[in-house]
Amino acid sequence: MATNKTYWKSIDQLDQDNSIVAKLEQNEFPEKLPQDFKKDDSKIEDSSSSRRDFLKYIGFSTAAATVAACEGPVIKSVPYVVQPEQIIPGVANFYATAIADGYDFASVLVKTREGRPIKIESNPDSPILGSANARVHASVLSMYDSLRLKSPKFNQSDIKWGSFMLQFKEKLRLFNSSKKPLVLLTQTFASPTTQELINKLIAKYSNIKHVVYDTISESYALDAYENIYGTRGLADYDFSKADTIISIDADILGDWQGGGYDVEYSNGRIPKKNNGKFKMSYHMQFESNMSLSGANADKRIPVTPVSLKNILAFIYGKLSNQPVNCKLEPNDKKAALLAIKKIKKSGHKAVLVSGIQETNAQELVLAINSLIKSDAFDITHPKLIRQGNSSEVNQLVKDLIKGDISGLITVGVNPVYNLSEGVKLGEAIKKLDFSAVFSLKMDETASVSQFVGALPHYLESWGDYEFKTDQFLLAQPTIHPLFDTRQFQSVLIDILDLEEDYYSFIKKYWTDNILSGTSFSKTLHDGYFTKSRSTKSAEMVNFQDMINKANFLCVDKEKGMSLILYSKTGMGDGQQANNPWLQEFPDPITRVSWDNYLTVSKSDAELIGLKNINVANGALNGSYATITMGDTKLTTPVLVQPGQAKGTVGLAFGYGKKIGLKNEMQSGVNAYLLYQNQNKVQQVSISPAEGYHEFACVQLHNTLMGRGDIVKETTLEIFNTKDKEYWNPVPRVSKNHIETKITSPEVDMWQGFDRSIGHHFNLSIDLNSCTGCGACVIACHAENNVPVVGKVEVRRSRDMHWLRIDRYYSSEESFDSDNDTKENISGLGALSTFKGMENASENPQVVFQPVMCQHCNHAPCETVCPVAATSHGRQGQNHMAYNRCIGTRYCANNCPYKVRRFNWFLYNKNDEFDYHMNNDLGRMVLNPDVVVRSRGVMEKCSFCIQKTQKTILDAKLEGREVKDGEFQTACSKACGNGSMVFGDINDKESEISKLKENERMYHLLESVGTKPNVMYQTKVRNIDKT
Amino acid sequence: MALPLKASILVFAMFSQFLFAQEPDPVLGKKLFNSNCAACHKVNKKAVGPALRGASTKYEKEWLYSWIKNSSAMIKSGDDQAVAIWEEYNKSAMTAFPQLSTDDIDNIIAYTDYIPPAPAVVASDSNQTTNSNLSSGIANEIILGALGFVFIMLIFMLISVRRTLLRIAIASGVDITPPSKPKRVPIWKAFAQNQFIVFVSVILLLLSSAYYAYGFLMQVGVDQGYMPVQPIHYSHKIHAGVNQIECKYCHSSARVSKHSGIPSLNVCMNCHQNIAEYNGEEDLDNGYTKEFYTKEIKKLYAAVGWDEENQVYTGNTEPVKWVRIHNLPDFVYFNHAQHVMVGEVKCQTCHGPVEEMEIMYQYSPLTMGWCINCHRKTNVKVENNEYYTKIHEELSKKYGVEKLTVAQMGGLECGKCHY
């Protein structure tokens, strides 16, 4: 119906000439539409493309993509021309070799596929250091580091090895003829043939002096051992033989004296029946920083470095019945007396170790263990994996800076980064007549030196080692060198004009000097060789004047803050800082990844005014603090660390590297700047600094708040005397007002599936022997192609770890008292009590709990998936079909264990995530048996179904049944401690079946009724309440 | 070519049997040559050892007897000729054949020296046939042209007849406008006005297009019948069919690995070091002549770096870039060893009649439905495999069946193939 009425919008429309009205006539939106573009508004306005154009482009590209997608790509397959006999595409080969990078020493098995190493595994047969830690597991990725040196360099430009050697030899000759001093600064090789070659070199060029340098020094312990037993080595300890372990600042589960003690330690931590009673070792730890060892100890006493010395001296005095003049704080004294009581009670089954960096202290340790005739103490076959000499290194640095030395060759070390005088040293090296670096990477030292020799990775090299006297190992290459690299040993052979390669040199040396008739090939196959042990009696024992040395340790309390430098489980000394797996590996104690930080005790933090806050997006922020030590100032983020001794702060090595690292990896601050005289304890002052640091911390809730059903634990006393029902009750639920055990079918709303036929996989995790070392986390990464997401994404809780190790602190003295507090909560005070329970205690008990997909038989995730992408296999595995998943994330929301991980982005071949999966080299580490997940799908632990299927297939091919122990997951295989055991519970004789029947067994959140296939063994602490 | 040669030898042999009973027999000689000498010698061409044609003229008979029976002894004794030939052929001595009698050797020589009569008659015959073909081709064209001409003439005549008739009609005043019919609603309008029919037909249209769209989408990514051109024309028909080479001889990793593997070129050379030219049947329709196949063998030699002339590897290799035919997506795990060795599934079950394929193609759709159907139908091969003993006994009791299918063993679970 037409109308002639005119509707006026305003009075202005009456005026026909009003320009504004005319302008607005055809303009619907006089104001600019709000736009979501953050920046570059101007660009959008300038752009000539209209909205219609945009739609056209979208339409065209969608259509084009659809059409293109219908056409399959042509894939080429290129077989070998001559296929090597031992390589069959699709079948993995394993080789035994050894890592000895100067910090980590271990005998390992390398899994290779189609000739490329893809995973490192422990070599369980090796009698020494056969258990690979997290860094060793990750080292395979460091080989595929795209920033490695690809060819030798001279004056920072690439040259050929031929001319490199020509000029290098000429320099050596010139230096020798003019008798100028030349220093060869190397890592600890612990290699007989390398030592032989260096000896030959020095015999040829007498002007060369060899100095061994460990980036993190154990020089004092070496000096002590040398003073007393005559050889430069480290006493070895077998903690499985000790009933009482007293550690005074020795991180025996970390990198103390080269590490590798956790297998034996864990062995002694599992309660074993002996004369009708369960027994386990007692571990007491005196320390300042919260270390892995402290976290695992039965009793931990946080003390300052000064008190540590006093305590050691005091214990020695009491044990040797000689007077010492140490003044101990009352609490320290009480603890020290307890330690003495424990040592005396255990007698030769006790052991005392220390990490105090003072020769006197280390001599006292040797004296105490000799005095009590400790079984765990092995002095006849010292460890040789640390050889560095701090005083020589310090002297060398002084001489270099002064200009007394005009030539320096470094091998496998990076002193410009690793020494506190690094910057000055760098300047000095620049001025040298002759400087050469043999290195894997273009690092700080290499960038100031003339000659840079590109070294191959250990997986590309030959090698031989003597980790411990009479314990020999062979290393073999597992891949042809990726780049134009040459081993230092081969360079030496070239210099010495020996007419053989390094391999034949090793073979000859071993046949002549070591093997005494044993087959070289067999040794190479095994990876290790034990020389028949000559029972060398410790004749040269030279304990003199010990009581004076003890008294010398007694120092009065110093004022100010003590900084204790330590190495993190993931980063170690920082050699592998460009390894994204290790960067993203959350520290077992702090659960922070991608950073180092100053650990401060709560009371000190309050005193100085340092804070940690949880921000709205669920991430952790921390204030900055400035560390002042003499002229050196360093600003670091602060992490309030429960258990940190008052008056002390801690800072980890290995971060803050700038050269030879991708941008994302250049995290943290360089703690080596404070590592004066290679002493880990320094006096500093701390002051607050501006701003807040954004941490990528994966666990913000630090306490259990009395929820004892998550981590069950008890004491040895109760474990021995009370019924299982008392300390490990099965949860009950109410049905028709009758309390019924959750395991009863009465209260089950699911129809059970009969799994008694075929295999039924279960995983048991013993909380007693789990030290939280994290080797399993990295092994899982390597096996399952788990992507690295980077700091920003981790901060958004989008980390992809299939396996996490939760760490909980007690909010009171112990978890037990937490439980009591929670039980007794009533009335109005409840809220504030709960609030209080969120905070960890000043010196809390700590517990580690590895959590991965629990493979529930009654899985909540499976029922909510709208597309049946996750379903249950009869072998007990919860399957995840990635190609079926549409990414609703219902399953993750419905999972009580929060173990499902969502691919928020495409993490491979994506420049936004420039980690190993973004370059061809880094992708070589991917496991071809496991699919690389794409964006928008859920993923999670699969119980390594590719491995169980492989085991089954092998048995089928050979026509036999599967033997117990054959079924392994990546994590159970990596767990040298024996904490994780995997197997088939339908095999009644298997270890896992026995563990399932164990009284300590419980399931995580059992009351939910999910019937998981992962079980935990209740943690037993060796505490007597008296 | 092979047949007339054989026939002529036969004829020759029959004559020889009758006429010269003591004369060496080339037929027997061929047999002996094939079983004893062919591994290293060819009649006309150098192989591992020299070509044998003309050997009898080059060397004394007696010398040949002792050489064949024990060549290394002759080399040791320092016989000039022996040493010369030993040095010429990379100092590798010929296998001794003490089991051959002098008669046998004579027979072999008779075979190697035999020159078949030229097949002149056959050649002229084939020439004639081509000629007649040619002439008949020309005749056809002429006939076709004539027919076309007649047809055009007919059309022309018809048009002119009509025009003439029209003219006559107009001239004689006949009204030739057709009587007007009552106006009817055109059928399409009637259709459009009937809402029911429109409704039904739209639904039918939608359903059928959905059916075809579904069919189209379901074949996206399914490459059944994919038959790409390969860089070397490798005939499975000749290898697996005619020569009956067992599949796993070349695809050996199928026994132990998830991949069946494309054989590396050194596997080819196990046979082709001696087989330098193709002498089998030809398929002239498709252009697969002997020369064609021989050329493909030369491609292999070029790739593997085999110098045929000197019988040595040059080291100049060029790996062959085969076009992959069977592609499973990354998210599927398939294991050949499981199927071929444990399940004893024949290769042909999935790959089709490979022994008849001149060019390899994808026989099966390789879709998940195809896998699953087979898993549902196929029984697990449990005999003589201790792994299955216990589980089969228990499971078959549970399901109450004699034999278990793969599905009953858990072969339909997602995670078994997707991880």
Boltz contact constraints between the chains, C-beta under 6 A:
constraints:
  - contact:
      token1: [A, 70]
      token2: [B, 220]
      max_distance: 6.0
  - contact:
      token1: [A, 72]
      token2: [B, 223]
      max_distance: 6.0
  - contact:
      token1: [A, 74]
      token2: [B, 323]
      max_distance: 6.0
  - contact:
      token1: [A, 75]
      token2: [B, 324]
      max_distance: 6.0
  - contact:
      token1: [A, 75]
      token2: [B, 327]
      max_distance: 6.0
  - contact:
      token1: [A, 76]
      token2: [B, 321]
      max_distance: 6.0
  - contact:
      token1: [A, 77]
      token2: [B, 262]
      max_distance: 6.0
  - contact:
      token1: [A, 77]
      token2: [B, 322]
      max_distance: 6.0
  - contact:
      token1: [A, 77]
      token2: [B, 324]
      max_distance: 6.0
  - contact:
      token1: [A, 78]
      token2: [B, 319]
      max_distance: 6.0
  - contact:
      token1: [A, 78]
      token2: [B, 321]
      max_distance: 6.0
  - contact:
      token1: [A, 79]
      token2: [B, 262]
      max_distance: 6.0
  - contact:
      token1: [A, 79]
      token2: [B, 264]
      max_distance: 6.0
  - contact:
      token1: [A, 80]
      token2: [B, 264]
      max_distance: 6.0
  - contact:
      token1: [A, 81]
      token2: [B, 265]
      max_distance: 6.0
  - contact:
      token1: [A, 81]
      token2: [B, 304]
      max_distance: 6.0
  - contact:
      token1: [A, 81]
      token2: [B, 317]
      max_distance: 6.0
  - contact:
      token1: [A, 81]
      token2: [B, 319]
      max_distance: 6.0
  - contact:
      token1: [A, 82]
      token2: [B, 266]
      max_distance: 6.0
  - contact:
      token1: [A, 83]
      token2: [B, 264]
      max_distance: 6.0
  - contact:
      token1: [A, 88]
      token2: [B, 253]
      max_distance: 6.0
  - contact:
      token1: [A, 88]
      token2: [B, 257]
      max_distance: 6.0
  - contact:
      token1: [A, 89]
      token2: [B, 253]
      max_distance: 6.0
  - contact:
      token1: [A, 89]
      token2: [B, 259]
      max_distance: 6.0
  - contact:
      token1: [A, 89]
      token2: [B, 261]
      max_distance: 6.0
  - contact:
      token1: [A, 90]
      token2: [B, 257]
      max_distance: 6.0
  - contact:
      token1: [A, 90]
      token2: [B, 258]
      max_distance: 6.0
  - contact:
      token1: [A, 90]
      token2: [B, 259]
      max_distance: 6.0
  - contact:
      token1: [A, 91]
      token2: [B, 256]
      max_distance: 6.0
  - contact:
      token1: [A, 91]
      token2: [B, 257]
      max_distance: 6.0
  - contact:
      token1: [A, 757]
      token2: [B, 394]
      max_distance: 6.0
  - contact:
      token1: [A, 757]
      token2: [B, 395]
      max_distance: 6.0
  - contact:
      token1: [A, 758]
      token2: [B, 391]
      max_distance: 6.0
  - contact:
      token1: [A, 871]
      token2: [B, 414]
      max_distance: 6.0
  - contact:
      token1: [A, 873]
      token2: [B, 413]
      max_distance: 6.0
  - contact:
      token1: [A, 873]
      token2: [B, 415]
      max_distance: 6.0
  - contact:
      token1: [A, 874]
      token2: [B, 410]
      max_distance: 6.0
  - contact:
      token1: [A, 877]
      token2: [B, 415]
      max_distance: 6.0
  - contact:
      token1: [A, 879]
      token2: [B, 414]
      max_distance: 6.0
  - contact:
      token1: [A, 879]
      token2: [B, 415]
      max_distance: 6.0
  - contact:
      token1: [A, 881]
      token2: [B, 414]
      max_distance: 6.0
  - contact:
      token1: [A, 881]
      token2: [B, 418]
      max_distance: 6.0
  - contact:
      token1: [A, 882]
      token2: [B, 331]
      max_distance: 6.0
  - contact:
      token1: [A, 883]
      token2: [B, 331]
      max_distance: 6.0
  - contact:
      token1: [A, 931]
      token2: [B, 330]
      max_distance: 6.0
  - contact:
      token1: [A, 931]
      token2: [B, 331]
      max_distance: 6.0
  - contact:
      token1: [A, 942]
      token2: [B, 419]
      max_distance: 6.0
  - contact:
      token1: [A, 945]
      token2: [B, 415]
      max_distance: 6.0
  - contact:
      token1: [A, 945]
      token2: [B, 419]
      max_distance: 6.0
  - contact:
      token1: [A, 946]
      token2: [B, 419]
      max_distance: 6.0
  - contact:
      token1: [A, 953]
      token2: [B, 338]
      max_distance: 6.0
  - contact:
      token1: [A, 955]
      token2: [B, 387]
      max_distance: 6.0
  - contact:
      token1: [A, 956]
      token2: [B, 342]
      max_distance: 6.0
  - contact:
      token1: [A, 956]
      token2: [B, 387]
      max_distance: 6.0
  - contact:
      token1: [A, 957]
      token2: [B, 341]
      max_distance: 6.0
  - contact:
      token1: [A, 959]
      token2: [B, 385]
      max_distance: 6.0
  - contact:
      token1: [A, 959]
      token2: [B, 386]
      max_distance: 6.0
  - contact:
      token1: [A, 960]
      token2: [B, 386]
      max_distance: 6.0
  - contact:
      token1: [A, 961]
      token2: [B, 387]
      max_distance: 6.0
